[in-house]
Every structure is written in structure tokens, then in C-alpha cells.
């Protein structure tokens, strides 16, 4: 097994030292200690150091990884693992190396120290998604170090820039190097495969689809003036009114095929009629997973950033706001029209990033294999489909006809609010869940 990098040993370790950690947790901790913060709009600390670590690990497993930089420091790593049966369509197994910002003042631990406490690994990226990156490397290590091969060719990818929509990562590689993914039919990545409780039943949520993504900027303009003057067309006031109107929008429920299947299964498990609880009630019955699931029943439009002004006594001539819109697949234009109607014609709308929604069937050989493996590793559990309220790099791969699923298998304690860990404070993952996920991924690669 590749050794833990010496750079990570400079941190003070708990009594559960690097040497005593199960290797998946050690890899994940190493990766967390690379600050790969992505601030968006091209501003980033970069993924180069983490990419070099991943590349070196893959090389020690006998692979020939390639590193691609879409911009200086924005590094992605790709390697192809030859399978026992290369006549089968290849599988893309991918993660991303970047993370969203973390303010240390809000955390109880250093978000980039990879702290081990309370049986968990803490740090930015612990669930999004350096845990999965580590499970991928660990699963490959188990197979290749034993002289084995995956069942089919496996294209392993560690992308840059996922937290900014993959502009310098997956989308760039798909557009500029599609040959890297030649022969691939399906992909597996993040934000699926984790467990939740539905009543007394443990269920693993296989992510079969994703909402569409639109990031828009609102721009209000007005006259610049002294802060003491009476100004009716204050740009700050006008953008604030637009933000408030959007933030208070209540979008109607619309069920897709995926959410209809999920809610029907939840009703069956709870032994109730779907109409007894309604869509929101059934979503809430999925325990902590409801933090993701409720948002998949409707469009969401959340104000996330405001920018205006430069001096307390100056009325600025421009004010801006960022809105994160996630629509159900196919609803993008209709939602934009509603936004326009709500804010009026005098506020400019700029679409800064846009990506498609996905919805794949909860059927087929891969889904059946996932369900069978969960039954082997956790016999009392069931597997359910769900639509992701966010997005992954599967959007980019879909342009090549690759069908993507979210399956980062983690058996979690019922009391852990897992969705709250994503982009949240004190992000953490149980150590035993990493061991579980590595084993399931290993068996998936060996048998599918």
C-alpha cells in the first residue's frame, strides 16, 4: 500500500495516529490537508498538490495516470484500468479534488487539519468528496495489490473545479479530450449510496438523477450620489427588493418519475397511502435525507451573495446579487420566465453558469448489481432511487452519452444529519463508514 505523504505528518495527530488509522481514512485525511478551496468564477487555490498525491498513488499501483491542467494549477487526473473483459462498456469511476471555502472561525476544528475525533474524520471535503476519492483509491488498491483486475475496463478520474460547475475540470476534459472516455457507458460518483432511516427501515439512496442548474446574477443600476440625498432609484434598494421577492417564491410541487418511485416506496415501507402524508410528508419521513429530498419535489431559487457599494456615505450606481436556481429537468426556461416576471424588467439578469438536469432509470444491470451488493453488505437494508437537488460531474459526462449514477456507499448512524455536512460547518464522516464504502466499491468493481 502507498505510504502516507510525509507532508501530512507535520500536523499534530491524535492518539489515533496515521499508522493506526485504517488506510482509507489515512488517504482521506491526507487529501483534506491539501487546501483545494474553490471560490468560484475561476478563483481557486488549485488542485495541483492533491492531484500530484493521487497521481503518485495510482503510479504505485502500477497504473499510468495522466494529469491535465485546464488553467494553471487546475489539475485533473485520469487513469485507465484494464479489466478482465474489455469487450464490456467501460465504467467511469470519478471524484473531484476541490472543495468549497471553510471559515475556521465557525468550526470547532481546523477544517484543513484532517482531525480524528469521536470516531469520525473531520474537515472540509470529508463528505464532499475526499471520502469518496479515498474509497476509490482504496478499492483499487485492494484489487490491484492482490494481482486482480476489475470486471470491466475502469476509467478513474479525479476532476478539478466541480464546485464551480466543472468549467476547468470535467466539462473541459469532455470538450477537449473526449478520447479519454472512449468506450464508457456508465459512470459512478458522489452524493448517493448513503444510508438513512425510513421509519425502522434502513435504506440506501441511489442517486439516479440530478436537478438542472442555473446560476444567475441580478444587476440593478441607479444614479451614484451622496449618502445624504433623497434618491428614489437606489440600486441597493432595488436589488434588495428583487432578492427578497425571489427568496420568498414558493414553487409548486412537481414529481418526476424518480421522485414518484421514491415516494411510493417510502409509503410502502411506512404502510401508508401516499395521499395520507402527501409528497412533503413522505419526504420528511426519510429522516435526515429529507434535507436533500424535499428540495427535489420543486424548483428552488436561493439568494446566495450580495455585492454593492464602496463607502458608507456613497450611494452606489450598481448593486448585484447571486441566485442559485435548481430546476427540475426541462423546466429551465419556464423558471427563468417566472423570475423575470417577479423582479420586473428594470433588473438585468445575467446567466453566469447553466447545466442540464439528468434522470436515469432505476433499472438495468448496474442498478441490480448495486442492490445485490447492498444486500450482501447490509442484509436488512433496501435500495431506493432519488433525484439529487444539487449536481455532479455526471452532467459533463452525459454529453458523451455516459449515464451517471451517484453511489458513494456509506453506512451511517441514524442520528447523523448527513445532508447538513455538505458545504456545512464541522463536516465529518464516520471512520467505519469509510471502511464499509471501500469494501462495497471494491466488490462492485470486481463483479460488474
Secondary structure, DSSP 4 states (H G I P E B T S, - for coil): -PPPPGGGGGSPP-SS-GGGS-HHHHHHHHHHTS--BEEETTEE--SHHHHHHHHHHHHHTT---EEEESSTT-EEEEEEE--S-TTSPEEEEEEE--B----GGG-SS-TTS-EEETTEEESTTTTTTHHHHHHHHHHHHHHHHTT---SS-EEEEEES-GGGTTTTTHHHHHHH-GGGGTTEEEEEESS-SBEEEETTEEEEEEEEEE-EEEEEEEEEE---EETTS--TT-HHHHHHHHHHHHHT--PPP---HHHHHHHHHHHHHHT--HHHHHHHHHHHTTGGGHHHHGGGGS-EEEEEEEEE-SSTTEE-SEEEEEEEEEE-TT-HHHHHHHHHHHH-TTSEEEEEEEE--EE--S-SHHHHHHHHHHHHHSTT-EEEEEEESS--THHHHGGGT-EEEE---B---TT--HHHHTT-TT-EEEHHHHHHHHHHHHHHHHH-
